[in-house]
């Protein structure tokens, strides 16, 4: 975990000192607004939080932007791996473990608990059984051989 924090500090220092962050942010601002408006069909200004359809919109927007950001970063790393600083690109499995550890640390919810909750939400709230099935399969891989997992799924 210390290596991750060290790499993160190095990366943030470099991107801020070189001015690349500001340039990237300005270049992306108009594009992000256009993509959001296209994807969600919104034409009015997007401001403020209210516990209504706008709140739901912000939740969807956040999920959409995080997914797009992850795809873009993965594509960049794959295409330009040799150009990136060697400490920036880490193996996918290590990145997943570090991500899961950080989520657990922030939420207090273990990976097993989180996957159970997500599977339940996908199945019963969103009625997306295929996504719920993926979470159940991930659960079974995490705790292979544990009969309680199979009991909870059925």
PyMOL commands that set and color helices and strands:
alter all, ss='L'
color gray80, all
select helices_A, chain A and resi 2-17+20-40+53-79+92-107+111-125+129-142+147-153
alter helices_A, ss='H'
color red, helices_A
deselect
rebuild
show_as cartoon
